[in-house]
């Protein structure tokens, strides 16, 4: 939407547009937060797997 088109909107149309933008923002923020949490979980899992791999390598190398 161009700036000229925005100037032609009524106050109620602008409010409706703002509410739609806010709703989309809230949905995207929620999705982003969920993805961040999944990423953190996967990073923690990789860290634990790395630790286990090092311990197994030490046990195998020590035999």
C-alpha positions in Angstrom: 0.0 0.0 0.0 1.5 3.4 -1.0 1.6 6.4 1.3 -0.9 8.1 -0.9 -3.3 5.2 -0.5 -2.8 5.3 3.3 -3.7 9.0 3.4 -7.0 8.2 1.7 -8.1 5.8 4.3 -10.6 6.7 7.0 -9.7 6.5 10.7 -11.8 3.3 11.1 -10.0 1.8 8.1 -6.6 2.8 9.5 -7.6 1.3 12.8 -8.7 -1.9 11.1 -5.4 -2.0 9.2 -3.4 -1.4 12.4 -5.3 -4.2 14.2 -4.6 -6.6 11.3 -0.9 -5.7 11.4 -0.8 -6.2 15.1 -2.5 -9.6 14.8 0.1 -10.7 12.2 2.9 -9.4 14.4 1.6 -11.4 17.4 1.3 -14.5 15.3 4.8 -14.2 13.9 6.2 -13.4 17.4 4.6 -16.5 18.8 6.0 -18.6 15.9 9.4 -17.1 16.4 9.4 -17.8 20.1 8.4 -21.4 19.5 11.2 -21.8 16.9 13.7 -20.3 19.3 12.6 -22.8 22.0 12.9 -25.7 19.5 16.4 -24.5 18.5 17.5 -24.2 22.1 16.2 -27.8 22.7 18.1 -29.1 19.7 21.3 -27.2 20.7 21.0 -28.8 24.2 20.6 -32.2 22.7 23.6 -31.7 20.4 25.6 -30.6 23.4 24.7 -33.8 25.4 25.4 -36.0 22.4 28.8 -34.3 21.9 29.6 -35.0 25.6 28.5 -38.6 25.3 30.6 -39.0 22.1 33.7 -37.7 23.9 33.1 -40.1 26.8 32.7 -43.0 24.5 35.8 -42.0 22.5 37.8 -41.8 25.8 36.5 -45.3 26.8 37.3 -46.8 23.5 40.6 -45.1 23.2 41.5 -46.1 26.7 40.9 -49.9 26.1 
